[in-house]
Amino acid sequence: MGGFPGLTLIVPLLTIRAPFAVAAMDPYPFWDIRQFHQLTRLTPELEHPRLASIPNAHSQALWEEGGMRVHQGPWDTLVGDFTGDGRDDIAVILAVGGSEKDGNGAEKYLLIATLDAEGGKRLLLQRLNPLVEAAYASGAGDGPHTGEPKKHQTAGLVFDARRRIVGIATAETERLTKPAWVSTNPNVRGDNVGQPGYVLEKRLILPFRWSDGAFHPEKACWYLDAESEDTLKANGIDPESERVLRR
């Protein structure tokens, strides 16, 4: 179980916790199974969906029977005001099928919904496998066989509040760097004394943008958090130029 983030197995005198759930400072709340059922009622076309962090049907049954607690975190769940209407929405990566041992080969879906007292409203349900597998940046030659493109699996969720984008993150990252420098000339004054540098990391995502009352898939792009974008702006670089995926 330790390889699946967010799972806590409840057994006498022993608690097995995944790496994301760290001791008393754990920032991630536990899922309420009733809320999960409320969400999955919005996806009647999916057969026995589970959270992406739950490896198989046995673990799902264990959770539903109270034998396991599941943390809610960005590895498969994100809460925020995605639409800008002042209400919290929820984005969840769901898994269907796959190997009973480790869930390998499962179909993945992105569900975005607004929850309310009446049960909630589905805003998007999107099958992810073909989209995520095609969202590579490194080009040919990086796959397991020469000449094959690198392929990805889902690696979590991000939210770009400035652009109203919910993004499926991949494991592919790229660094942006600028070296710092300091003058050793004692006669130099002002801004010529030196300048700070930076090391930033952007992540390849599959974006879904809220526009005209719906979420729309867009081409894979790079994601930078707001602080990194501000750093680029302060150095005279347009963050939009660093979001574009160039293969």
Residue pairs with C-beta under 8 A, 6 or more apart in sequence:
1 7
1 9
1 16
1 18
1 55
1 59
2 16
2 17
2 18
2 19
3 18
3 102
4 18
4 53
4 54
4 55
4 59
5 18
5 19
5 20
5 21
5 53
5 71
5 73
5 75
6 18
6 20
6 21
6 28
6 51
6 53
6 70
6 71
6 72
6 73
6 75
6 76
7 16
7 17
7 18
7 21
7 53
7 54
7 59
7 68
7 69
7 70
7 71
8 15
8 16
8 17
8 18
8 21
8 30
8 68
8 69
8 70
8 71
9 15
9 16
9 62
9 67
9 68
10 66
10 67
10 68
10 69
11 67
18 71
20 28
20 71
20 73
20 75
21 28
21 71
26 71
28 71
28 72
28 73
29 71
29 72
30 69
30 70
30 71
30 72
31 51
31 69
31 70
31 71
31 72
31 77
33 63
33 64
35 115
36 51
38 115
38 119
38 120
39 90
39 92
39 111
39 113
39 115
39 120
40 46
40 49
40 94
41 119
42 111
42 113
42 119
42 120
42 121
42 122
42 125
43 49
43 94
43 109
43 111
43 122
43 125
45 125
46 94
46 96
46 109
46 125
47 96
47 97
48 57
48 60
48 96
49 94
49 95
49 96
49 109
50 57
50 59
50 60
50 94
50 95
50 96
51 70
51 76
51 77
51 92
51 93
51 94
51 95
52 75
52 76
52 93
52 94
52 95
52 106
52 108
52 154
53 70
53 75
53 76
54 60
54 63
54 70
54 95
54 103
55 101
55 102
55 103
56 98
56 99
56 100
56 101
56 102
56 103
57 100
58 100
59 68
62 68
63 69
63 70
72 79
74 156
74 157
74 158
75 155
75 156
75 157
76 92
76 93
76 154
76 156
76 157
77 90
77 91
77 92
77 93
77 157
78 90
78 91
78 157
78 158
78 159
78 166
79 88
79 89
79 90
79 91
80 88
80 89
80 91
80 159
80 161
81 87
81 88
81 89
81 161
82 89
82 91
82 112
82 123
82 159
82 164
82 166
82 210
82 215
83 89
83 114
83 123
83 164
83 210
84 164
84 210
87 114
87 116
88 114
88 115
89 112
89 113
89 114
89 115
89 123
90 112
90 113
90 114
90 115
91 110
91 111
91 112
91 157
91 159
91 166
92 110
92 111
92 112
92 113
93 108
93 109
93 110
93 111
93 128
93 154
93 156
93 157
93 168
94 108
94 109
94 110
94 111
95 103
95 106
95 107
95 108
95 109
96 106
96 107
96 108
96 109
97 105
97 106
97 107
98 104
98 105
98 106
98 107
99 105
99 106
107 127
107 129
108 127
108 128
108 129
108 132
108 153
108 154
109 125
109 126
109 127
109 128
110 124
110 125
110 126
110 128
110 166
110 168
110 208
111 122
111 124
111 125
112 122
112 123
112 124
112 166
112 208
112 215
113 120
113 121
113 122
113 123
114 120
114 121
114 123
123 214
123 215
124 208
124 214
124 215
126 208
126 215
126 217
128 154
128 168
128 206
131 168
131 206
131 217
132 152
132 153
132 154
132 168
132 170
132 206
133 151
133 152
134 220
135 152
135 168
135 170
135 204
135 205
135 206
135 220
136 142
136 149
136 150
136 151
136 152
136 170
136 172
136 204
136 220
136 247
137 150
137 172
137 174
137 204
137 220
137 222
137 245
137 247
138 149
138 150
138 172
139 149
139 150
139 247
140 147
140 148
140 149
141 147
141 148
142 148
142 149
142 150
143 149
143 150
143 151
150 172
152 170
152 171
152 172
152 204
153 170
153 171
154 168
154 169
154 170
155 169
155 170
155 171
156 168
156 169
157 166
157 167
157 168
157 169
158 166
158 167
158 169
158 203
158 205
158 223
159 165
159 166
159 167
160 167
160 207
160 223
161 226
162 226
162 229
163 209
164 209
164 210
164 211
165 207
165 208
165 209
165 210
165 218
166 207
166 208
166 210
166 215
167 205
167 206
167 207
167 208
167 223
168 205
168 206
168 208
169 203
169 204
169 205
169 223
170 203
170 204
170 205
170 206
172 203
172 204
173 201
173 202
173 203
173 204
174 201
174 202
174 204
174 222
175 199
175 200
175 201
175 202
176 198
176 199
176 200
176 201
176 202
176 228
176 232
176 242
177 197
177 198
177 199
177 200
178 197
178 198
178 235
179 197
180 194
180 195
180 196
180 197
181 194
181 195
181 197
182 193
182 194
183 192
183 193
183 194
198 231
198 235
200 224
200 228
200 231
200 232
201 228
202 222
202 223
202 224
202 228
202 242
202 243
203 222
203 223
204 220
204 221
204 222
204 223
204 245
205 220
205 221
205 222
205 223
206 217
206 220
207 217
207 218
207 219
207 220
207 221
207 223
208 215
208 216
208 217
208 218
209 215
209 216
209 218
210 216
219 245
220 245
221 243
221 244
221 245
222 242
222 243
222 244
222 245
223 243
224 232
224 239
224 242
224 243
228 239
229 239
232 238
232 239
232 242
233 239
